[in-house]
Amino acid sequence: MSSKIVTVEEAEARLLELIGLAEQGEDIVITHQDQPKVKLVPIGQEPPKRVFGQHRGKIRMSPDFDDPLPDDFWLSGTP
């Protein structure tokens, strides 16, 4: 996905075109005095729904995960 950077003056002159580009998924960044100020994004883009359990079985935990750490870990003085 590309990012289009335009000045405030350019955005004023081409607003409808820029809205169309944003609706097609292009990032539109509007700058003022060479500093990015706003990002033009379409309304209604919802983040994808989370799927419960989609990574089931892909992550494993060591059987000793919650065992106490050895004393030399705490006494060594280094992380």
ROGUVO-92268 format. One record per atom (N, C-alpha, C): x, y, z; residue in three letters. Coordinates in pm, whole numbers, plus 32768, in hexadecimal, padded with zeros to 4 digits. Example, Ala and Ser with C-alpha at 12.3 -4.5 7.8 and 13.67 -1.06 7.14 Angstrom:
85277DC7830CALA/84CE7E3E830CALA/85287EB6830CALA/85057F1F82C4SER/85577F9682CASER/850A80038313SER/
END
This chain:
80557F8B8000MET/800080008000MET/8059807B8000MET/803E80D47FA2SER/8090814C7F97SER/805581BC7FEBSER/80A7821F8006SER/807D82928055SER/808D830E7FFFSER/8023835D7FF5LYS/802683D77FA6LYS/802D844D8007LYS/809084A37FF6ILE/80A38516804DILE/808185947FFEILE/802585E48033VAL/7FFB865F7FF1VAL/7FFA86D18056VAL/800A874B8023THR/800287C0807ATHR/7F7087E6808FTHR/7F57883C80F0VAL/7ECF886B810BVAL/7E9588AD808FVAL/7EE488FF804DGLU/7EB589467FD6GLU/7E9188E47F67GLU/7EE4887F7F53GLU/7EC988197EEEGLU/7E4D87C87F13GLU/7E3B87AC7F94ALA/7DC587607FC1ALA/7D4687B07FA9ALA/7D4A88337FBFGLU/7CD588877FA5GLU/7CAC88817F13GLU/7D0D88847EBAALA/7CF188857E2BALA/7CC487FD7DF7ALA/7CED878F7E38ARG/7CD387087E05ARG/7C8886B07E6AARG/7C3786EC7EBFLEU/7BF986A17F2CLEU/7BA986297EFCLEU/7B52863A7E9ALEU/7B0085C97E6BLEU/7B5685577E35LEU/7BBF857A7DEDGLU/7C1A85147DB9GLU/7C5F84C97E2BGLU/7C8B85147E8FLEU/7CCF84D57F00LEU/7C71847C7F51LEU/7BF484A67F5EILE/7B9184527FA3ILE/7B8083CF7F58ILE/7B7883D77ED4GLY/7B6D835D7E83GLY/7BE283007E95GLY/7C5B83397E98LEU/7CD282E77EACLEU/7CD082A47F36LEU/7CA682EF7F9BALA/7C9F82B78022ALA/7C3B82458028ALA/7BCA82557FE2GLU/7B6581EA7FE0GLU/7B99816D7F9DGLU/7BFA817C7F43GLN/7C3781097EFFGLN/7CA780C97F51GLN/7CC481047FC6GLY/7D2780C8801FGLY/7DAE810D8022GLY/7DBE81797FD9GLU/7E3E81BF7FDAGLU/7E47821A8054GLU/7EBD821F8092ASP/7ED482788103ASP/7EEA830580CFASP/7E9E83658102ILE/7EAD83F180DCILE/7ED7843E8159ILE/7F4E847A8155VAL/7F8184C881C4VAL/7F84855A8197VAL/7F4785B181E8ILE/7F44863F81C8ILE/7FA786878223ILE/7FFD86D781E3THR/8066871D822DTHR/804A87B38230THR/808287F48295HIS/807D888682A1HIS/810688B382D2HIS/8144890C8287GLN/81CB893B82A6GLN/822C88C782B3GLN/8226886C8253ASP/827E87F7824AASP/8273879682BFASP/8208879D830BGLN/81F18741837AGLN/816F86F48361GLN/8170866F836DPRO/80F48623835DPRO/8092864A83CBPRO/8017866883A5LYS/7FB286958406LYS/7F3D86358413LYS/7F09860283A2VAL/7E9585A983A9VAL/7EA2853A8341VAL/7E5684CF835BLYS/7E50845F82FELYS/7DBF845082D4LYS/7DA784498253LEU/7D20843E821ELEU/7CFE83AA820FLEU/7C97837F825AVAL/7C6C82F38253VAL/7BD482EE8245VAL/7BA0828C81FEPRO/7B0F828281EFPRO/7ACC82528270PRO/7A5382808285ILE/7A04825482F8ILE/79CC81CA82DBILE/79C381788341GLY/798580F68332GLY/79E680848324GLY/7A6680A2831FGLN/7AC58035831BGLN/7AD37FFD83A7GLN/7A9F7F8783BAGLU/7AA87F48843EGLU/7B1E7EE8843EGLU/7B617EDF84AEPRO/7BCE7E7D84B5PRO/7B957DF084A7PRO/7BE47D948476PRO/7BB27D0C8467PRO/7B897CD284EDPRO/7B217C8284ECLYS/7AF07C428566LYS/7B577BDD8597LYS/7B657BD78619ARG/7BBE7B738654ARG/7B7A7AEB8650ARG/7BC87A868633VAL/7B9379FE862CVAL/7BCB79B286A3VAL/7B7179908700PHE/7B9C79498778PHE/7BD178C08754PHE/7C4978A18783GLY/7C83781D8770GLY/7CC9780986EAGLY/7CDF7873869DGLN/7D1A7861861AGLN/7DAB78308620GLN/7DEF78438690HIS/7E787814869EHIS/7E82779C86FEHIS/7E14775C8715ARG/7E1476E9876FARG/7E7976808741ARG/7ECD7654879DGLY/7F2F75ED8781GLY/7FB276218745GLY/7FBA76A28729LYS/803476D986ECLYS/8095770F8754LYS/8068772587CDILE/80BC775A8837ILE/80C776F088A5ILE/814176D788CEARG/815676728937ARG/81A076B189ACARG/818076858A21MET/81C076B88A9BMET/821076468AD9MET/828976668B02SER/82DF76048B41SER/829F75D58BC4SER/82AD75548BE5PRO/827075228C62PRO/82A775698CDFPRO/8322759D8CD9ASP/835B75E08D4EASP/834976788D48ASP/82EA76A88CF9PHE/82D777378CE3PHE/82C977858D66PHE/827A77528DC3ASP/8262779D8E3EASP/82B177698EB6ASP/831A771A8E9DASP/837176ED8F0AASP/83C477648F3BASP/83EA77648FBAPRO/843F77D18FEDPRO/84C477D58FA4PRO/84F9784E8F92LEU/857C785D8F54LEU/85E978368FB8LEU/865978048F86PRO/86C577DB8FE1PRO/870178529029PRO/873D7839909FASP/877978A490F0ASP/87E678EF90A4ASP/883478A99052ASP/88A178F0900DASP/886979598FA9ASP/87F079488F7BPHE/87B179AC8F25PHE/879E7A2F8F73PHE/876D7A218FEDTRP/87507A98903ETRP/87CE7AD79078TRP/88367A86908FLEU/88AE7AB890CELEU/891B7AE2906DLEU/89097ACA8FEDSER/89747AE88F8BSER/89847B7D8F72SER/891C7BCC8F85GLY/89247C5C8F71GLY/89157C878EDFGLY/89027C298E86THR/88EB7C4B8DF8THR/88657C128DCETHR/88207C598D77PRO/879D7C278D4BPRO/87A77BB18CEEPRO/
END
